[in-house]
Amino acid sequence: MTLAAAQTARPAMIEDPSNLWLVHPLSDRLLGPALRLGIHPNTVSFAGMGFGALAGYCYAHWQNPLAVLAGFTLMVAWHVMDGLDGKLARASGKASPLGRLIDGLCDYMVFFLVLLPIVFSFEDWQPVLALAIASGLCHALQSAWYEGEREAWKRRAKGIFHVQPRPPARFWGERLYNGVEERLGSGAKAIDAKLAASPSRLDAYLDATAPHLRRLSLLSANNRTIAIAIACLAGNPKLYWYWEIAVLSGAALLLAAALRRAEASIA
């Protein structure tokens, strides 16, 4: 593995295949027009959230397969916007801590906007809402850990073996968001001290852990989008929440253990 490839904003060796084959190529095509029009990255983030709201309207009619396919297509459009806002921020020089927070919050809001209409489509929506809330908590923890591990890997690929302090948070929500991410994934770990003491091990670390980071894409928003559509087409949206609570939580624990073993083999 070359360090140059690992040091890109979105290293291919740890990316979700659907990003590599579909989402990123589409967002790359839109980057030039967005720059020429002077569109702000935050505008793109909010546009993506708008696609999520439209997807929620479609998924409220999940009994209709055509509505499900429309909802799925709109969520793919959100993913493209989600890929574009970061590219646009970097290309236009408008990247900022606030933009990062807006991007993250819009991503979470999309799932609220998609899943709540499904919840309220049930006559006995109260127990379904409780199930969805439990699933949402699992989702938040899984996603924060997943993104944190990716950020930590990319930080180490650049030869940075300590946690870089973020700018002071503007309000409690940003403080909470940063704190959860750091505690679950991006904070300093034993491997940081080992790599700092022996930087020559960095290549071996990247080679050993990149396959594990790529497997973590099971926890990505892309795969959740696919799972929602499959559960609705199967005629039971509750399957998505059961899958998120039981399957993804179990998978996260197993993937975390495998990643730590790979790090230990280098340390």
DRENDO-1510 file (C-alpha; in Angstrom, 1 decimal, always signed):
<recs>
REC; n; res; u; v; w
REC; 1; MET; +0.0; +0.0; +0.0 .
REC; 2; THR; +1.4; +3.4; -0.9 .
REC; 3; LEU; +1.2; +6.2; +1.7 .
REC; 4; ALA; -0.1; +8.6; -0.9 .
REC; 5; ALA; -3.2; +6.4; -1.5 .
REC; 6; ALA; -3.8; +6.0; +2.2 .
REC; 7; GLN; -3.5; +9.8; +2.8 .
REC; 8; THR; -6.3; +10.9; +0.4 .
REC; 9; ALA; -9.5; +12.3; +1.9 .
REC; 10; ARG; -11.4; +9.1; +1.1 .
REC; 11; PRO; -8.9; +6.2; +0.8 .
REC; 12; ALA; -10.2; +3.6; -1.6 .
REC; 13; MET; -8.8; +0.7; +0.4 .
REC; 14; ILE; -11.2; +1.4; +3.3 .
REC; 15; GLU; -14.2; +2.7; +1.4 .
REC; 16; ASP; -17.6; +1.1; +1.0 .
REC; 17; PRO; -17.8; -0.5; -2.5 .
REC; 18; SER; -21.1; +1.3; -3.2 .
REC; 19; ASN; -19.2; +4.6; -2.6 .
REC; 20; LEU; -16.4; +3.6; -5.0 .
REC; 21; TRP; -18.7; +2.4; -7.8 .
REC; 22; LEU; -21.7; +4.7; -7.6 .
REC; 23; VAL; -21.8; +7.5; -5.0 .
REC; 24; HIS; -18.4; +9.1; -5.5 .
REC; 25; PRO; -18.4; +9.0; -9.3 .
REC; 26; LEU; -21.8; +10.8; -9.3 .
REC; 27; SER; -20.7; +13.4; -6.7 .
REC; 28; ASP; -17.5; +13.9; -8.7 .
REC; 29; ARG; -19.6; +14.8; -11.8 .
REC; 30; LEU; -21.5; +17.3; -9.8 .
REC; 31; LEU; -18.5; +19.0; -8.2 .
REC; 32; GLY; -17.5; +21.1; -11.2 .
REC; 33; PRO; -21.0; +22.6; -11.8 .
REC; 34; ALA; -21.4; +23.2; -8.0 .
REC; 35; LEU; -18.1; +25.1; -7.9 .
REC; 36; ARG; -19.0; +27.2; -11.0 .
REC; 37; LEU; -22.3; +28.1; -9.4 .
REC; 38; GLY; -20.7; +29.0; -6.1 .
REC; 39; ILE; -23.0; +26.7; -4.1 .
REC; 40; HIS; -22.1; +26.6; -0.4 .
REC; 41; PRO; -21.3; +23.1; +1.0 .
REC; 42; ASN; -23.9; +23.6; +3.8 .
REC; 43; THR; -26.5; +24.2; +1.1 .
REC; 44; VAL; -25.7; +20.8; -0.4 .
REC; 45; SER; -26.0; +19.2; +3.1 .
REC; 46; PHE; -29.5; +20.7; +3.6 .
REC; 47; ALA; -30.4; +19.6; +0.0 .
REC; 48; GLY; -29.5; +16.1; +0.9 .
REC; 49; MET; -31.7; +16.3; +4.0 .
REC; 50; GLY; -34.5; +17.5; +1.7 .
REC; 51; PHE; -34.1; +14.3; -0.4 .
REC; 52; GLY; -34.3; +12.4; +2.8 .
REC; 53; ALA; -37.6; +14.1; +3.7 .
REC; 54; LEU; -39.0; +13.2; +0.3 .
REC; 55; ALA; -37.8; +9.6; +0.8 .
REC; 56; GLY; -39.7; +9.5; +4.1 .
REC; 57; TYR; -42.9; +10.6; +2.3 .
REC; 58; CYS; -42.5; +7.7; -0.1 .
REC; 59; TYR; -41.6; +5.2; +2.6 .
REC; 60; ALA; -44.8; +6.1; +4.5 .
REC; 61; HIS; -46.5; +4.1; +1.7 .
REC; 62; TRP; -44.1; +1.1; +2.1 .
REC; 63; GLN; -46.9; -1.3; +1.2 .
REC; 64; ASN; -46.5; -0.1; -2.4 .
REC; 65; PRO; -43.3; -1.5; -4.0 .
REC; 66; LEU; -43.1; +1.5; -6.4 .
REC; 67; ALA; -43.1; +3.9; -3.4 .
REC; 68; VAL; -40.3; +1.9; -1.8 .
REC; 69; LEU; -38.2; +2.0; -5.0 .
REC; 70; ALA; -38.9; +5.8; -5.2 .
REC; 71; GLY; -37.8; +6.2; -1.5 .
REC; 72; PHE; -34.7; +4.1; -2.2 .
REC; 73; THR; -33.8; +6.3; -5.2 .
REC; 74; LEU; -34.2; +9.5; -3.2 .
REC; 75; MET; -32.0; +8.1; -0.5 .
REC; 76; VAL; -29.3; +7.3; -3.1 .
REC; 77; ALA; -29.6; +11.0; -4.1 .
REC; 78; TRP; -29.0; +11.9; -0.5 .
REC; 79; HIS; -25.9; +9.8; -0.4 .
REC; 80; VAL; -24.6; +11.6; -3.5 .
REC; 81; MET; -25.2; +15.0; -1.8 .
REC; 82; ASP; -23.5; +13.7; +1.3 .
REC; 83; GLY; -20.5; +12.8; -0.8 .
REC; 84; LEU; -20.6; +16.1; -2.6 .
REC; 85; ASP; -20.7; +18.5; +0.4 .
REC; 86; GLY; -17.3; +17.3; +1.7 .
REC; 87; LYS; -15.7; +17.4; -1.7 .
REC; 88; LEU; -17.1; +20.9; -2.3 .
REC; 89; ALA; -15.9; +22.1; +1.1 .
REC; 90; ARG; -12.4; +21.0; +0.4 .
REC; 91; ALA; -12.3; +22.2; -3.2 .
REC; 92; SER; -13.8; +25.6; -2.4 .
REC; 93; GLY; -11.7; +26.1; +0.8 .
REC; 94; LYS; -14.9; +26.4; +2.9 .
REC; 95; ALA; -14.3; +23.4; +5.1 .
REC; 96; SER; -15.1; +24.3; +8.8 .
REC; 97; PRO; -15.9; +22.6; +12.1 .
REC; 98; LEU; -19.5; +24.0; +11.8 .
REC; 99; GLY; -19.8; +22.5; +8.3 .
REC; 100; ARG; -18.6; +19.1; +9.7 .
REC; 101; LEU; -21.3; +19.3; +12.4 .
REC; 102; ILE; -24.0; +20.3; +10.0 .
REC; 103; ASP; -23.0; +17.4; +7.7 .
REC; 104; GLY; -23.2; +14.9; +10.6 .
REC; 105; LEU; -26.5; +16.2; +12.0 .
REC; 106; CYS; -28.1; +16.2; +8.5 .
REC; 107; ASP; -27.1; +12.6; +8.1 .
REC; 108; TYR; -28.8; +11.6; +11.3 .
REC; 109; MET; -31.8; +13.7; +10.5 .
REC; 110; VAL; -32.3; +11.9; +7.2 .
REC; 111; PHE; -32.8; +8.6; +9.1 .
REC; 112; PHE; -35.3; +10.3; +11.4 .
REC; 113; LEU; -37.2; +11.8; +8.4 .
REC; 114; VAL; -37.2; +8.4; +6.7 .
REC; 115; LEU; -38.1; +6.1; +9.6 .
REC; 116; LEU; -40.6; +8.2; +11.5 .
REC; 117; PRO; -43.2; +8.2; +8.7 .
REC; 118; ILE; -42.8; +4.4; +8.6 .
REC; 119; VAL; -43.4; +4.2; +12.4 .
REC; 120; PHE; -46.6; +6.3; +12.1 .
REC; 121; SER; -47.9; +4.2; +9.2 .
REC; 122; PHE; -48.7; +1.5; +11.8 .
REC; 123; GLU; -52.0; +1.7; +13.6 .
REC; 124; ASP; -50.3; +0.5; +16.8 .
REC; 125; TRP; -47.4; +2.9; +16.3 .
REC; 126; GLN; -46.5; +3.3; +20.0 .
REC; 127; PRO; -44.6; +0.0; +20.4 .
REC; 128; VAL; -43.2; +0.5; +16.9 .
REC; 129; LEU; -41.8; +3.9; +18.0 .
REC; 130; ALA; -40.2; +2.3; +21.1 .
REC; 131; LEU; -38.5; -0.3; +18.8 .
REC; 132; ALA; -37.4; +2.5; +16.5 .
REC; 133; ILE; -35.9; +4.6; +19.4 .
REC; 134; ALA; -33.9; +1.6; +20.7 .
REC; 135; SER; -32.7; +1.0; +17.1 .
REC; 136; GLY; -31.8; +4.7; +16.8 .
REC; 137; LEU; -29.6; +4.6; +19.9 .
REC; 138; CYS; -27.8; +1.5; +18.5 .
REC; 139; HIS; -27.5; +3.4; +15.2 .
REC; 140; ALA; -25.9; +6.4; +16.8 .
REC; 141; LEU; -23.4; +4.4; +18.8 .
REC; 142; GLN; -22.5; +2.2; +15.8 .
REC; 143; SER; -22.1; +5.1; +13.4 .
REC; 144; ALA; -20.0; +7.2; +15.9 .
REC; 145; TRP; -17.7; +4.3; +16.4 .
REC; 146; TYR; -17.5; +3.5; +12.7 .
REC; 147; GLU; -16.7; +7.1; +11.7 .
REC; 148; GLY; -14.3; +7.5; +14.6 .
REC; 149; GLU; -12.3; +4.4; +13.6 .
REC; 150; ARG; -12.1; +5.7; +10.0 .
REC; 151; GLU; -10.9; +9.1; +11.1 .
REC; 152; ALA; -8.3; +7.6; +13.4 .
REC; 153; TRP; -7.0; +5.3; +10.6 .
REC; 154; LYS; -6.7; +8.3; +8.2 .
REC; 155; ARG; -5.0; +10.4; +10.9 .
REC; 156; ARG; -2.4; +7.6; +11.5 .
REC; 157; ALA; -1.9; +7.3; +7.7 .
REC; 158; LYS; -0.7; +10.9; +7.7 .
REC; 159; GLY; +1.8; +10.1; +10.5 .
REC; 160; ILE; -0.2; +11.8; +13.2 .
REC; 161; PHE; -0.2; +9.5; +16.3 .
REC; 162; HIS; -2.0; +11.8; +18.7 .
REC; 163; VAL; -5.5; +13.2; +18.8 .
REC; 164; GLN; -5.6; +16.6; +17.2 .
REC; 165; PRO; -7.6; +19.0; +19.4 .
REC; 166; ARG; -10.7; +20.3; +17.7 .
REC; 167; PRO; -11.6; +24.0; +17.7 .
REC; 168; PRO; -13.7; +25.0; +20.8 .
REC; 169; ALA; -17.3; +23.8; +20.4 .
REC; 170; ARG; -19.9; +26.6; +19.7 .
REC; 171; PHE; -22.7; +24.9; +21.7 .
REC; 172; TRP; -23.5; +21.9; +23.8 .
REC; 173; GLY; -24.6; +19.8; +20.8 .
REC; 174; GLU; -21.2; +20.1; +19.1 .
REC; 175; ARG; -19.4; +19.3; +22.3 .
REC; 176; LEU; -21.5; +16.2; +22.8 .
REC; 177; TYR; -21.1; +15.1; +19.1 .
REC; 178; ASN; -17.3; +15.5; +19.3 .
REC; 179; GLY; -17.1; +13.8; +22.7 .
REC; 180; VAL; -19.0; +10.7; +21.7 .
REC; 181; GLU; -17.0; +10.3; +18.5 .
REC; 182; GLU; -13.7; +10.6; +20.4 .
REC; 183; ARG; -14.6; +8.2; +23.1 .
REC; 184; LEU; -16.0; +5.6; +20.8 .
REC; 185; GLY; -13.5; +5.6; +17.9 .
REC; 186; SER; -11.1; +8.5; +17.1 .
REC; 187; GLY; -9.5; +8.9; +20.5 .
REC; 188; ALA; -5.8; +7.8; +21.2 .
REC; 189; LYS; -5.2; +4.1; +21.6 .
REC; 190; ALA; -2.3; +1.9; +22.5 .
REC; 191; ILE; -1.4; +1.5; +18.8 .
REC; 192; ASP; -0.8; +5.3; +18.6 .
REC; 193; ALA; +1.9; +5.1; +21.2 .
REC; 194; LYS; +3.5; +2.1; +19.5 .
REC; 195; LEU; +3.5; +3.8; +16.1 .
REC; 196; ALA; +4.9; +7.0; +17.6 .
REC; 197; ALA; +7.7; +5.0; +19.1 .
REC; 198; SER; +8.3; +3.1; +15.8 .
REC; 199; PRO; +7.1; +5.0; +12.8 .
REC; 200; SER; +8.7; +2.4; +10.5 .
REC; 201; ARG; +5.7; +0.1; +11.5 .
REC; 202; LEU; +3.2; +2.4; +9.8 .
REC; 203; ASP; +3.1; +0.6; +6.5 .
REC; 204; ALA; +2.6; -2.7; +8.2 .
REC; 205; TYR; -0.2; -1.2; +10.3 .
REC; 206; LEU; -2.0; +0.2; +7.3 .
REC; 207; ASP; -1.7; -3.1; +5.4 .
REC; 208; ALA; -2.9; -5.2; +8.3 .
REC; 209; THR; -5.8; -3.0; +9.3 .
REC; 210; ALA; -7.2; -1.7; +6.0 .
REC; 211; PRO; -9.2; -4.9; +5.3 .
REC; 212; HIS; -10.8; -4.6; +8.7 .
REC; 213; LEU; -11.7; -1.0; +8.2 .
REC; 214; ARG; -13.3; -1.9; +4.9 .
REC; 215; ARG; -15.4; -4.6; +6.6 .
REC; 216; LEU; -16.6; -1.9; +8.9 .
REC; 217; SER; -18.6; -0.5; +6.0 .
REC; 218; LEU; -21.3; -3.0; +7.0 .
REC; 219; LEU; -22.1; -0.2; +9.5 .
REC; 220; SER; -22.2; +2.5; +6.9 .
REC; 221; ALA; -25.3; +4.6; +6.0 .
REC; 222; ASN; -25.2; +3.0; +2.5 .
REC; 223; ASN; -25.9; -0.4; +3.8 .
REC; 224; ARG; -28.6; +0.9; +6.1 .
REC; 225; THR; -30.3; +2.4; +3.1 .
REC; 226; ILE; -30.3; -0.9; +1.3 .
REC; 227; ALA; -31.6; -2.7; +4.5 .
REC; 228; ILE; -34.5; -0.3; +4.8 .
REC; 229; ALA; -35.6; -0.9; +1.3 .
REC; 230; ILE; -35.2; -4.7; +1.6 .
REC; 231; ALA; -37.3; -4.8; +4.8 .
REC; 232; CYS; -40.1; -2.7; +3.3 .
REC; 233; LEU; -40.1; -4.8; +0.1 .
REC; 234; ALA; -40.3; -7.9; +2.3 .
REC; 235; GLY; -43.5; -6.5; +3.8 .
REC; 236; ASN; -42.2; -5.9; +7.3 .
REC; 237; PRO; -40.2; -2.7; +8.0 .
REC; 238; LYS; -39.7; -3.8; +11.6 .
REC; 239; LEU; -37.1; -6.3; +10.3 .
REC; 240; TYR; -34.8; -3.3; +9.7 .
REC; 241; TRP; -35.0; -2.3; +13.4 .
REC; 242; TYR; -34.4; -5.8; +14.6 .
REC; 243; TRP; -31.5; -6.1; +12.2 .
REC; 244; GLU; -30.0; -2.9; +13.5 .
REC; 245; ILE; -30.4; -3.8; +17.1 .
REC; 246; ALA; -29.3; -7.4; +17.0 .
REC; 247; VAL; -27.3; -8.1; +13.9 .
REC; 248; LEU; -25.4; -4.8; +13.5 .
REC; 249; SER; -24.7; -4.5; +17.2 .
REC; 250; GLY; -23.3; -8.0; +17.3 .
REC; 251; ALA; -21.3; -7.4; +14.1 .
REC; 252; ALA; -19.8; -4.2; +15.5 .
REC; 253; LEU; -18.5; -6.1; +18.6 .
REC; 254; LEU; -17.0; -8.8; +16.4 .
REC; 255; LEU; -15.4; -6.3; +14.0 .
REC; 256; ALA; -14.0; -4.3; +16.9 .
REC; 257; ALA; -12.4; -7.3; +18.4 .
REC; 258; ALA; -10.9; -8.3; +15.0 .
REC; 259; LEU; -9.5; -4.8; +14.4 .
REC; 260; ARG; -7.9; -4.7; +17.9 .
REC; 261; ARG; -6.3; -8.1; +17.2 .
REC; 262; ALA; -4.9; -6.8; +13.9 .
REC; 263; GLU; -3.5; -3.7; +15.7 .
REC; 264; ALA; -2.0; -5.9; +18.5 .
REC; 265; SER; -0.2; -8.0; +15.8 .
REC; 266; ILE; +1.7; -4.9; +14.7 .
REC; 267; ALA; +2.2; -3.6; +18.2 .
</recs>
